[in-house]
Amino acid sequence: TLRRVRSVAFPTCLSLDPASSRGDALAPGAENYNSHDALRGNQTPLPAMPYGADSLSLDAVRGGARLPSGPRCGGLRQRRPRRPAGEPSRPSPPPRAWAPLEAPVGVWAPLASITLLSFASRFYRLSEPPHVCWDETHFGKMGSYYINRTFFFDVHPPLGKMLIGLAGYLSGYNGTFPFQKPGDRYGHHNYIGMRGFCAFLGSCLVPFAYLIVLELSKSLSAALLAASILIFDTGCITLSQYILLDPILMFFLMGAVLSMVKYNSCAVRPFSAPWWFWLSLTGVNLAGAIGVKFVGLFVVLLVGLNTVYDLWELLGDLSLSLVTLGKHLLARVFCLILLPLVLYTAQFAVHFAVLNKSGPGDGFFSSAFQSRLIGNNLHNVSVPEHLAYGSVITMKNLRMAGGYLHSHWHLYPEGVGARQQQVTAYLHKDLNNLWVIKKHDSNTDHLDPSCSVEFVRHGDVIRLEHKETSRNLHSHQHEAPMTRKHFQVTGYGINGTGDANDFWRIEVVGRKSGKRIKVLRSQIRLTHLATGCILGSSGKTLPKWGWEQVEVTCTPYVKETPNALWNVEDHINPKLPNISLDVLKPSFPEILLESHMVMIRGNSGLKPKENEVTSKPWHWPINYQGLRFSGVNETDYRVYLLGNPVVWWLNLVTIGLYLLMATCTIVAIKRGAQLTVCVSELSEVLLHSGGKIMLGWLLHYLPFFMMGRVLYFHHYFPAMLFSSMLTGITWDTLLKFCAGCLSCSMGKRVYTYGMLALMLLIVYSFYLFHPLSYGMVGPMASDPNSPMAGLRWLESWEF
């Protein structure tokens, strides 16, 4: 059965003859059939007649066999329709504007050319500058951590950093460069392997975009225009040439979109080998996109919406049995849900297996998590398992990078609450972190051999006595030093003798009254008996009088947040048997869940650094402001991340143009306008194919308006990929609509010159702005003597 190919219109096919606008009078040479019935298998579809030199059949795109011989018709051979006796002969088709494309020349030669240009533009001057640029200080360092197997913390999932580390390892980098700050010279260290890996993935974006647009529009010109935009965009080049996560993320993102449109094109052959291949590859790419950054969830949502629409269409196909529908559903559940989840989880399994040594990321995680890291002070340690009265303990706050409950001899200064002993949270191990747990109504020494062991249980009222100063953990209704409407926490009393404000109820999250409290594993909440407030850490840094330690308060607002939860880490009690902490190590699902909670809290807590250039989402499509990748002075080698202005403003105009064209087309169809077959095909490309790309742009752009974290210009680049592909489809369709209103020769010239003008404009603008990507030395653009002075079109551009 031949697959119906969506044709694209050219001037010769856009007849406005009313007699040819119905199914019984199609364009010359085209046969009448119901496309929906054909797709459902109710009848054998005949291939639609493509028009124009860049209109490709599916077999031509794939290099497959040609159709049976017959009269030439725009790249396909098609049977001449039979004419019933007595029916007047139809006019012969008008002459074609030019010869049809053959598959090897028409598709693969342009693909090879744009791929070569893409790699050349990304690998040109890859070694320059030979020093750390922008976020290379983070992701290059994290690659080193993988090579050294040192545990660290990052707000993004691990796949991108693992691949960077692997690229460095395979290229001979030994993981010893410190990556301390931008501007540090690499010297003899081999950094080209990691940059080259990112440049390779960034180079693949261009052929991916070419194939996506070609598959959606069946127009070679549209695919070449989209590819040219990405080849000659200075922003995409800059972002691909350094050790960053962005090219890795965009590689998997575009791979997922390409796989999605490919398996959609196999819909007429479900459960065939190509169909399974592209469906499975979509799931693999989805796992890769999420595994690099959480914004990969946007492409998951795009694929999900496409899948829901696909299943909805299948549900309306009455020729399919319920068993077949069930197979379709299960295939998508397996390939697009289960497979990505398994691969995503496997990434973390490798991550935890490789990073098994203590490092700078330890403090962000719980004590139980740290106990599994070689070199951590909790690794292979033996302590009593259950908490008992008289035990000496340390308590660690569960907020991200939370400190230990701490006190010292220093008092709060005059005017800051009650002038009593300071209680803070301290990020390091210290003897002043030790507390003795006692009964609230007794000062008995439970470590005395004559006293029996009594375990602390959920719901008990206790008193915590600071071991070094013998003062009790205390709170009252004086306001906390930094956080308004929170109560002050102090050390009060002499040798353990205080008052009723020293009493706290100890509770374990998720446990019943009377249950014992475990070291490391139990999450503890301390409620002040007199005021009902909860002991917590605000995360705010105290002034110099507080030694710049973290504020501890008692909050009257009862919330289940990590700030108000603690766990017992160190536990000393000679009357209890010790057990190895290996017994208390968390399971893989537990550390997987904990790592995600820490990453989510870390993402939401990202704030701009001092003098750091940030941006707002509305800045991005208009190319309002770039980012300095390297250099600030005239003598420096300067690289500036900024999109090619012509490309970005063309993309922005195209979004408005697409919405206008789509609206007019929908209104015309709704009003029952009679369209020729070719105009109908163009409308379908505009609405269905362009609509998918437009949806991708919206999903990758609009969510940033709702994010509370700090945002940067480079966050827009995934959305920019979609807007570039939309530009290719929209302008190709618009020029074909315009050409249809003209004569054959004039239409051909309008279309050809229009496409040529767009591409020459893109190339010339790249010629003007290419120093932004490949480096500038000399006067700043604000200096009239600078060769870049005339190109500073906006005051906000700081190159």
Secondary structure, DSSP 4 states (H G I P E B T S, - for coil): -PPP------GGG----GGGSSTTS-STTPPP--HHHHHTTSSPPPPP---STTB--HHHHHT-PPPPS-SEETTEE-PPPP--TTPPPPPPPPPPSSPPPPHIIIIIHHHHHHHHHHHHHHHTTTT-SSB--TTHHHHHHHHHHHHHTB----SS-SHHHHHHHHHHHHTT--S-----STT-B-TTS--HHHHHHHHHHHHTHHHHHHHHHHHHH-BHHHHHHHHHHHHT-HHHHHHHSSS-SHHHHHHHHHHHHHHHHHHHHTTTSTTSHHHHHHHHHHHHHHHHHHHH-GGGHHHHHHHHHHHHHHHHHHHT-TTS-HHHHHHHHHHHHIIIIIHHHHHHHHHHHHHHHH--B--TTGGGS-HHHHTTSBTSTTTT-EEESB-BTT-EEEEEE-STT--EEEEEEEEPPTTSSSS-EEEEEESS--GGG-EEEEETT----TTSTTSPP-B-BTT-EEEEEETTT--EEEEEEEEPSSSTTPEEEEEESBTTB--GGG-EEEEETT--TT-B-BTTT--EEEEETTT--EEEEEEEEP-GGGTT-EEEEEESS----GGG-EEEEEEE-TTS-EEEGGGGPPPHHHHHHHHHHHHHHHHHT--PPTT-----GGGTTTT---EEEE--STTS-BEEE---HHHHHHHHHHHHHHHHHHHHHHHHHHTT----HHHHHHHHIIIIIHHHHHHHHHHHHGGGGG--S---GGGGHHHHHHHHHHHHHHHHHHHHHHHTTS-HHHHHHHHHHHHHHHHHHHHHHHHHHTHHHH-B-SS-TTSTTSTTGGG--STT---
